[in-house]
Amino acid sequence: MRRLCLFAGFSAVNHVDDYVVHYLRELSKFSDVYYQAANDLDEAELAKLDGVTLGRWAESHPKYDFGSWQKLLFRFGWKEVEKYDALILANDSNYGPVRDLGGLFEQMEKSDADFWGITENYGHARHLQSYFLEFNRAVFTSRAFRDFFESIAVEASKQDICLKYEVGLSQLLTRCGFSFKAYVDRSNTEVPIGADVSRHQNTLLEAGSPFLKRKIYSEFGFAQEDLAQTRTLLEGLNYPLDWIPAAPLPILSAEGALPMLAPAEELLAPGSPSVDVVGVQGRHPLRSMVKRMLRPVYLPIKARVIDKLVMLDQRVAGLAQETGKVGERVVGLQQHAAAVADHVVAMTSVLSKLTERFAAVEDLARRIEAHSTQTYDHLAGVQSDNQMRLAELRSDNEARLADLQTSVAELHGHIDWVQRDILIAMVSRLDFSKSRGFQCVTDYPVAYDSPDHLHPVGTVLDHTRQPRFIRACEDYFGAGKQLSFLDIGCSAGGVVWDAVLRGHIGIGLEGSDVSRLQQRAEWRLLRDSLFTCDVTRPFELGQGGSSPFQFDVISAWEVLEHLTREGVDGLFANLARHTHPGSVFACSISQVGGGFTEDGVPLHQTLEPLPWWQERAARHGFEVLDSEAFARLDFARGNGNPSVYYRPEHSYREKEGDCFLVVFLRR
């Protein structure tokens, strides 16, 4: 079984602790492990995970563990995740594993559950605790699972995180027909129904749990069982005690008292019973009797009746408390009975006076009510008039805006087609011979597997033009020299047309055949200079029997991030064959997430830092050009100017840091 483990980490002091490295090393024996921290970590700390995980990242964010899992899922893309048989979500909130995980996986994967965890709680609703979860393919390939993790957002509090995401995930998947199971069966333990199972650490270790909650030692009063016995159990399991504090330190309040904060599980529980009522020492004998009587019945159907048992437990505990209070009150009432009798006579006189005052108050209340009714009617009339005026104003503004948008669209379309007509009229005076005679030889004429061909937004809408880039290249190579240009991902062919208009050789390659089939924009004029092919697969461009042709300038404007990591290497291999020493490769590489296709695949498939791209280019003989020959505004895309599009409503302006602008030199 191929397992993918996404591990969420957090350290308030920005460290990767030894117990985390041990935990990840044990997980790596059974799965491919990837680590995402919710805090900043320097490279020295992350390097501790080299050789243990297949990838490690750190970025401070406020979405807790579910946000870290979301980032890892988006980094991979759903198509990559679905190559695995099982998905594990884990975090560093536990010490462990204290025993070999092989038995855990073997036992749980024999069960008929669709997803499972180590422990379950009943606060608010029955659910698995999220510190360790495994899902089978049917679950993590479902639309409900995908929508859940794509909707993870910043919440107001950690309690909201627990309620909406930890409790909510189990409940959502259950409503979708999936079943779940906990490794530790609570019905075989003495943990009360209303309690947080994590606080009973010795019971869990003796029941076979491979993990120990860190809050046992980091939060004073959290543990409900003897911590000395806990250390004895860990010592018997050969878990390094150096990683664990001797005991939690109390934190004094301003008054000197020790605060006893209930955990999130108990805060979420209906009624929120106190530890004294539901704890081990405070169990009521009536509840124990009910549990023994119902045990043969509720074990086979525990999942369906557990909510009723929780309510019964809370009611019994509440009745026990109230019974004690009533006894105390009876004694007090007996003592007060005589005093009440003495006051009855005095109260009779007072009651007579109050009756007179109540009559006066009722008269005043009637007058206030009449005045309030008049005021309400007046306000209602004013509000109705304002709403009518606002509706009329909104309708008028919407109509004007619609007319303006229509006019802008018509004007832009008119200008665009007038430009086309002028160019077609000039075609007899332009010399296209220098760019003719080219052939593109490839076994992959279209990038059929690319999301940008399956969802051809860019190739349908984009029409980038940048004559300034052509002039910058002329300045770099020397005025008066005829140059050869190849534009990768040329879309409508605008940059190729700019090169031809300046008297140079211009060739364009596009991965999708939509623009060619529609004869869009420059495809009508440059039909002998524009080709389609999968640029990540082998191809050869040649002219007059000379193949491959080696170009002076190759460009790719916001194209590289659309390729897979394997496709990036394929592209650079093709660039190396079609360049000569001294050629340049100019590109802009977007760092903005490009959204998802209908099947969940991101359009921007590779988002990596600039050193990663430099290393890939160096493999094929390219290095960053150390020159000021190209200014920021020379780049066709990613330079902060709005791109020239075929449809104006799709224009946008990049912000600082959204794109890398790079020129590579062929060594």
C-alpha angles and dihedrals in degrees: 000000000000110000128190115205119198108193123198118204136184134181124178089204095045096246134132102224125215093244089058092052090050091048093050093046090056091047091050089064089068106026148018102268127208122181130210121178122203090214135058117273128181121232093258091061094044090049088069087074096053109118090018101067131032091226137007131190137168129201128156111240137152100232097090120211096333089055091052091050089048091053091051092048091050091046091056100035122225093268091062093044091053091061088077130081096218137019122213123197114193140158140196097252090107137061114232164340089247092178135030113289094213094085091048094055093042093052098043097045090056089061123091093236119125091213134007145185140186101259139010132211133198102212108135089342139354109282145148118257107248101224090095124015134159124196128192122227094265089061104042093042092052122108091234092057093047094047090048095056095040088056097054106131141170110284131202097244144002088253089060089051091054094047099042101036112018096039092028096056094057092044094047094050091045090054088052090058100260121134128217138195138191122229091221110058106216092198089069092054135068094239108131116245095241096047131097103254091211091070092063095070100160092051090053094048091050090048090058103263111159093208140064122204112244091216087072086076102024101051120055113231095015096108115079096188135059111290092200089061088048092059090047090054092048091048089053089052091051093239112155107258091196088079092057127071118241092240138336116271118232118237112218120220122223090270093050095251124131110245114227105200117188114233122251092260092059093042087057095047116105107256092007097234116210125248091249090062101041101027127107095260095044101050111139115234091227091060092050090051092050091048093052092049095049097039097096089049106043098044095075093042101030095131093058100043102035094097091055090049090052091053092046091050092051093048093049091049091048092049090051090054093045092049091060092046093049091054091055092046094052091061091049092048092053090053092049096046094083092047090050091055090055091052096050094081092048091047091055091062092045090049091057092054092046090054090059092048092048090057090056091046092051091053090051091047091054091053092048091049092052091050092047091052091054092047092049092050090051093049091047090055092049092048092049091052092048092049092052092049092047092050091050092048093048092049091050093049093047091052092050092048092050090051091049093049091049091050093049092049092048092047093050092048091048093051091047095052093043087056090050091050092050092050093048089051089053096048094097090059097048122089109227095164095099091061096042128095095048120138130192112212115193142134089223108060093168132028091238094170095050116109087221090063094043089048103024099189097138098043091049098046109026123093107162118188125181117161087169090069091055091051091048089055090050089053091049097050096035133271118279096027119124109232134196119228130194117188114199114209090015096172105182093005099247098142091046089053090051090055093048092048088057091053098257134125108267127188129170134197124198127184096212125058096211096101091045093051091047092042086226123188112318094008087084092055103034100037090138093050103045122076138174125226143131100269092200091062126067115284136157127212115199141166126209095348094313107122133207099023112214113220128208094217131025121182136187118182113202091331106114096068089059091063128086118245089257090047091055091061090047092053094050090049089056091046091053091055093050100047136068129212106291096029117130131221112203119191146157116217117200120222095191121105107252100210127247135284120236091271093051100259113139115236089215098058101171120047108168135148121266095259089060091057092045090053092050091049092048091058088067100041102272127127132180111273109243096208141108092217092109119056124201094256091053090074115095095219137018095031097113096262118112110261119243105249134184088235115041095211090068096057117116138173121233118230127220110293096016093110141028112224109203139167115197122200121215108233 
